[in-house]
């Protein structure tokens, strides 16, 4: 599959994931809102927890920015690859946190589609790099 097709598929899946149950019956949008509402609050429990959840807002914004940069043909492939990789692994970390807590059943289809969207975003960067390397 070409990088352009992968990117558009990633964007469509990313958008759909926000409307589906993602975690404990909450939609992806509700999860995003939860994380967004944490940002202005001072961390009373744990600074790490606050940073981790707040970073999901940045990760989602990053997806949209990366999508837009690709559409605008900004040729910063290494930068886009690094950012896409970090975003993918951040989203993947939520899976491992839930496994560790033995709470894997709380992850629902919206989360898995969200993760797939980030995997496809990263795959589109790799596909583009390979195409550039062959040219």
ABEGO torsion letter per residue (X at the ends): XBAAAAAAAAAAAAAAAAABBABGGBBAAAAAAAAAAAAABBBAABAAAAAAAAAAAAAAAAAAAAAAAAAAGBBBAAAAAAAAAAAAAAAAAAAAAAAAAGAAAABBAAAAAAAAAAAAAAAAAAAAAAAAAAX
